[in-house]
Amino acid sequence: MGVNFTAVLDHGLIWEELYRLPTTLNAGWTTPSSLGAFVARYPNAGKDWHWRVSPTFSSAAEELFDEG
């Protein structure tokens, strides 16, 4: 089971930061403490989850520009 999520928000990122966005998000991801008990019930929860660019795009910046 998966969840697709889209958020629209203003940001102050420059193009170079957009290119690195998935890597930056993956490096900083930890399970929020409020979800710890829930996640602990599922042995594989969060093991292979990570931010990734859609397969049709070469970078987060390209995807953002194309998707508006």
N, C-alpha and C positions, 0 to 999 in steps of 0.2 A: 504494500500500500504506500502510495506517495502523495505528496501534497505540493501543488504548484502555488506559488505565492508571488504576487506582484505588489510592489509598493511604489507610490509616487511621492517623491519628496524633493525639496530643494537641497542643493549641496554646493559646496565651494571647492570641489575637487578640480584640479587641473588635469589636462589630458594624460600626462605621465602617470598621475595617481590612478586614473581610471584604468589604464592598462594593467596596473598592478593590483587592482581592487580584489579579484578573487583570491590571489595569494595572500593579501593583507587580511582579508576576512577569515581565511582558513587558519592563518597563524594565530589569530586572536580568539578563535572559537573555543569556548568551554561551556559545559552544561550549566545553565543557571542553577544556583543553589535551591531555588524554589521548585525545580523539577527533579532534583536529585533522587528523591524517593520513588518517583514515577519511573524514571529511567532505569533505576537499579533493578526493577522487576523484569526488565528485558535485557538479557545478556549481550545481545548484539546491537543494542541501541546506540546510535552515534558512531559506530565503528567505521562505516564506509561513507558516512555523510560528509559532504564538503561542497562548497560553492564551486560551481563550474560554469563556464561559458557555453551557451547553446552550440551544438555541433556545427551549425551552419555559419558560425562566425569565428574569426581568428583571434578576437580580443574582446574584453568587456567594453572598451571604448567603441569599437565597431558595432557591437550589438546595441549599445545605448544610442548611438547616433542613428542607426537604422530603425530602431523601435521607437525613437522619439522620446 
